Amino acid sequence: MPRERIVSGKPISQEEEKWSSSLRPQSLADFVGQNALVEKLSISLEAAKKRSEPLEHILFYGPPGLGKTTLANIIAKETGAKIFTTSGPALERSADLMGILTNLAHGDILFIDEIHRLPTIIEEFLYPAMEDFKIDFVVDKGAFAKTLNVPLKRFTLIGATTRAGFLSAPLRERFGLSYHLDFYDPRDLAHIVLRSAKLLSAKVDDDAAHEIARRSRGTPRISNRLLRRVRDFSDIKNSGRITAESAADALKIEGIDELGLDGLDKKYLETIIRHHKGGPVGVEAIAATLNEEAETLEEMVEPYLLKIGYISRTRMGRKANDSAFKHFNLPAGTAAPQTELSLD
């Protein structure tokens, strides 16, 4: 079972997700960051409204916690459509999907999170639904089997994935619109922190918002999670006022350094630097050393370390860059001492 990390872009619990949902923007005008994506999406929305047509099928892809689900819900509000939400792992049989598709009205939105985890049989069942707005359903077996052609109302499928490369080409090609969400600029994250603090009636200094933002790994979900922890700390230690100093103190207790690196990031880098002199080393070898799943490292650790330039992926494996050695006050290309690296 994957560990729960405060700096993970994935939801930690249903309770936290409900809390985070209350902070989500309700319109594209309120959506902060991803400016190029928002501009293109707003044009597509306006064009669809002008023609009184449902939007084309949309694929959002990128690391977790960047706003894929938020954008799907905004699209539903902007178009006045109902949205039905499910996920790839939840759809195990074609009958599961048929029940959803046949209940969609004209213009409704079907949002499938983790769409890369759809079973092959479900994926193939989706093809005619997406292309021709019909499904072929087989009833009975053997000599008594017959195919029923069931027409569907024109709907919009919105898929979200953190692993776009895992989507099959036939499914990927059926999305008319495809948008990549990238990590956020710290200035945008600071704006998100201030907006969330206002909704929570929390007193946050501008410097504190920037302190939280720069430790948020470019991810709004993490910004809101850190704000929650910092608010609790400041309520007890600083009379409710969130300053840069109280934010830094709170996040130090949580084991998060000034770049947003935590213990797992530290151990990952330590494995490459201490055991392999900076690499290259295969991700499977790193995972075995850390007793973690390779997929966990690829999804939850490596994207941000790649973004900030601490590691590189090469044909020979993962390699720690000079900036990673510098962060831990080590000469580039040398093995670290046989003690844990310090994040302070």
N, C-alpha and C positions, 0 to 999 in steps of 0.2 A: 504494500500500500504506500503511495507516494507521501512523503512527509509534508506537513503543513508549514508553510513559510510565510512570514509576514511580508516578505518582498516578492512573493509569488503573484503573477498576474491573474492567476485563477482564483475563483471564489473559495474561501476557507470554509464557510458554512452557509446554510440556508438563511439563518438569522442575519448574518452579515450581508448577504445578497439582498434581502428585503430592505435593510437599512441603506445600502448603497443605491437601491432603486429609487428611493425618495430624493436622492441628490441628482439624479440624471436629468439632463436638459430635455425639454419637451418639444423643441422645435429646432430647425437648422440654424435659425438666427441666434439661438442660445448656445449652440454647439461650439466649443472652443477647440482650436487646433485643426489639423488635417485640412488646411485651407484649400489646397488644389482639389482634393476629393470633394469637399463640400460644394465648391463652385460647380464642378462637373455634375454632381448629383442634383443640385438645385435646378440646373438647366434641364436635365432629364425629367425632373418632376414637373416643371412648368410646361414642358412640351407635351407630356402625357396628359396633364390637366387641360391644356388647350385643345387637344384632340379628343378629350373625353375617353381616353383609353387607359387600361391598366399599364403599369410600368413593365418593361422587359424584365426577365429574370435577372437577379443580381447576385454576384458572389463577392463577399467581403473576406479578405484573408490578411493575416498578420498575427503577431504575437498576442497572447491573451491579455484582456484587461484594457484594450485600447478603444473600445466603443462600438464593436460590431453589433452587439445586441441593442445597444442604445440607438444606433442608426436605423436598425430595422423597425424599432418602435416609433421613431420619429417619422419614418416614411409612412407608416400606417396612420399616424395622426395627421400628417400633411395631406394625405389623400382621402382621409375620412373612411379608411377601410378597416375591416376587422382583421386582426392578426392571430394566427394559430401557431403556437410554438411547440416544437418537439426537438429531438436530437437524434443523431445517427445511431447511437447504441440502443435507443429506445424502440427503433423500428426493426423488428426481427422478422416479421412475416409480411407478405404482400397484402394480406387482409388488414393489417394494422394501418397501412398507408391508404388503402382503398377507402376505409371508413372516413379518413380525414378528407381525402380529395373529393369524394362525392358530396360532402357537406359544405364545400366552399361555394360561396356565392360569387357573382361577377365582380371582379376587382379585389377580392379578398387576398390576403397575404399569408403564405405558408412559410414560416421561418424554421429552418433546420440547422441547429447548431451542431458543431463537430461533424459536418457533412462528409468529411473524408472517412468517417467510420461507418458509413452505410454498408450493409451487406451487399454483395454483388447482385443478388436476386432482387433486392429493393431498388438498387440503382438502375437495373435494366427495366424494371417496372415503371420508373420515372420517365424514361426517354419519351415514349409517346405522349405522356401527360404533359411534359414540358413543350414538346414540339407541336403536337396536333390537338392538345386538350381533349384527349380521349385515353381510355385504358382498356386493354384486353384482359379479361378475367376468365380463367379456365375453371369450369365447374365439373364435378365428377372426375372419374379416372378411367383409364383403359378405353374399352370400346364405347363407353357411355360419355366420354369426355366431350365437352363442347366449349367453344369460346364465345363469351359474351362481350360485345363491343359497347362500352359505357361512355357516353359523351360527358364532358366536364364543362363547367363554366370557366370562362377565361380568368385565370388567377395569376398572381406573381409569386414565384418561388424566390426566397432570399436564403442563400446558403452562407454559412460562416465557418471558417476553418483556420486553425493555426498551422496546418501542414498542407499547403496548397499542392506541394509536389506529390502528395499521396492520392490526390484526386485522379481518377482515370481520365484520359484525354476525351473520350466521348461525352462524359458528364460535364467536364470543364467547358467544352465547346458549345454546350447548350445554354450557357449563360450569355445573354446579350450584353450585360454590363459587368465589368470586373474591376474591383477597387482594392488597392493595397493600402492597409493602415500601417504607418510606421511609428516608431517611438516619438514622443512629444518633446518639443523644445521646453527647457526649464521655465522660460517665461510664460508659456501657455499653461504649464502645470501650476505655477504660482497663481495665475488667474483662476484656475479651477479650484485651488485650495481656498482662495478668498471667497469665491462664489459659494462653495460648500459651507464655509464657516458662517457666512451670512445666513444661509438656510438653517444652520444649527444654532444660530444666535450665540456664536462663540466669538470672543474678542481675539483677533489675530493681527499682530503687527505685520507690515509688509516684509520686513526682514525675516520674520518667522516663516511666512508663506514661501519665501525663496529658499530658506533652509530646508523646509520639508520637501519642496519641489526638487531640489538637486539630489536628494536621497531617494527619489521615487522611481528611479530606473526608467524614466521616460514613460511611465504608465499611470493614467488617471486613477485606476482602481487602487493602486498602491498609494497614491497621494491621499485619497480619501481614507484609506485604512490607517496610514500614518497619522493623519490629522486626528482620527479618533483616539489613537493611543496618546498622542501629545496633549490632546484636550483633557484626558483623564489625569495625566501627570500634572498639568498646569492647574487643574481644579484643586489638587491636593497641595502642590508645592509652591504655586505662584498666584494664589487667590483668583484663579480662573483666567488670568491674562496670559496669552500665548506669545512669548517673546522668542527671539532667535536663540537666546541662551537656554531657555526652558525646553525649546524644541530639540536643541542639540543634546541636552542632558537626557531627555526622555528617550531619544533614539539611540543614544549610547547604551542605555540600560537594555534596550532591545537588541543590541549587538549589531547595529547598522552603522557603517562608517559614512564618511562624507560623500562617497560616490554611490551609496546604496548597496554596497557589498555586505553580505552576511557570512555566517559560518560555513555554509555549503560552498559558496563562491571561494572562500578562503581555502577550504580543503581541496577543492578542484584545482585551483592554481598551485597549491602546495604540492599536489601529486605530480603535476607537470614539472615544476621548478625543482623540487627536492629530489624526486625519484628519477626524473628523466632529463635533468639539466636543461629544461626549457622545451624539450620535445625535439622533433615530432613524436607523438605517441597516439595510438588508436583510442577512440572513445570507449571501446569495450574494455580496454586495459584500465582506463581511468575509472570506469564504472565498477569493475571488479575490485579495485583497490578501495573505493569508497563504499562498497556494498550498496550501490544504488543501481537502478535500472538505467541503461544507456539512453532510453527514450526520455527519462526524467531529466537527464543532463542536457540532452539536445533541445528540449522544450523549455526548461525552466532556468537553466544556467547559461548556456552558451549564447543565446541571442543577444543578451545585454553585454556580455563580455566581448562579443564580436563588434557590437555597436560602438563601444568605447575604445576599441582597438587593443584590448589586453591579450587577446588570442587571435590566431589565424587558423583557418582550416586549409590543410594542404593535402596533396595526394598521399602523403606518408602518414598523415594524422594531424592531431592538434599541436599547435606550437605556441608557447608563451612569448609575447612580444616584449621589446625593451621597456615599454611603459608599465608592464606588469612587474618586472624586476624592480623598476624605479619606485613603484608604489610601496614595495616592501623593503626599500633601501638596500637592494642587492645589486652587485655588478651583473650586467646582462650576460647570459649564457653560462652562469655558474650555478652549482647546486647549492641550495639553501642548507643551513645547519640542521642537524637532526632534532630540531625543536619546532613547535608550531609557529607559523608566521603570524605576526601581530597585525591586526587591522587598525590599530590606533596610530 
